[in-house]
Amino acid sequence: MGKWVGSGFLYGNTQKIIRCCKDCKPPKRRPACHDSCPDYLAEKNKMQEIKNAENVDKQIKDYHSEMIDKRLKRLENSMKNR
């Protein structure tokens, strides 16, 4: 899962920063503007897609390493029983 680092989110080894808020000034910027700001929502959705893609990659890698571990254990057991 992502976490805050400095002024942006960190997903994996890539830091993603919501840049649209950096130079935003009133009257456009106001309390709770993140709920309705299309720029912020678009960047947040993009960051969520990146996060989800990284989670899927991790799940695939975990599954494959788990399968390899199971195969190695079966091989070791068969070698012991010879």
C-alpha positions in Angstrom: 0.0 0.0 0.0 1.1 3.5 -0.6 2.3 5.8 2.1 2.9 9.5 2.4 6.6 10.6 1.9 7.2 14.3 2.0 4.7 15.9 -0.3 3.6 12.8 -2.2 2.6 9.2 -2.2 5.2 6.5 -2.5 4.2 3.3 -4.4 6.9 0.8 -4.8 10.0 2.6 -5.8 8.2 5.5 -7.6 7.1 8.6 -5.8 3.9 10.1 -7.2 3.0 13.6 -6.2 -0.4 15.3 -6.6 0.9 18.3 -8.4 -2.3 20.1 -9.1 -2.6 21.4 -5.5 0.9 22.8 -5.4 0.2 26.2 -7.0 -3.6 26.3 -6.4 -4.7 29.6 -4.7 -8.0 30.9 -3.5 -10.7 31.3 -4.7 -10.2 28.0 -6.5 -8.6 26.5 -3.4 -10.8 26.3 -0.4 -11.5 23.9 2.5 -12.6 20.5 1.3 -12.0 21.3 -2.3 -10.6 17.8 -2.9 -14.1 16.4 -2.9 -15.1 18.4 -6.0 -11.8 19.4 -7.8 -11.7 17.6 -11.1 -7.9 18.0 -11.4 -7.3 16.5 -8.0 -9.8 13.6 -8.5 -8.2 12.8 -11.9 -4.6 12.7 -10.4 -5.9 10.6 -7.4 -7.6 8.1 -9.7 -4.4 7.8 -11.8 -2.3 7.2 -8.6 -4.9 4.5 -7.5 -4.5 2.8 -10.9 -0.7 2.7 -10.4 -1.1 1.3 -6.9 -3.6 -1.4 -8.1 -1.3 -2.4 -10.9 1.7 -2.8 -8.5 -0.5 -4.8 -6.1 -1.5 -7.2 -8.9 2.2 -7.6 -9.9 3.1 -8.4 -6.3 0.3 -10.9 -6.0 1.4 -12.7 -9.2 5.0 -12.8 -8.0 3.9 -14.1 -4.6 1.8 -16.8 -6.2 4.6 -18.0 -8.5 7.2 -18.0 -5.6 4.7 -20.0 -3.5 4.2 -22.6 -6.3 8.0 -22.9 -6.7 8.4 -23.5 -3.0 5.8 -26.2 -3.0 7.5 -27.9 -6.0 10.9 -27.7 -4.3 9.5 -29.3 -1.1 7.9 -32.1 -3.1 11.2 -32.7 -4.9 13.2 -32.7 -1.6 10.7 -35.2 -0.1 10.9 -37.5 -3.2 14.7 -37.4 -3.0 14.7 -38.3 0.7 12.4 -41.3 0.0 14.7 -42.9 -2.6 
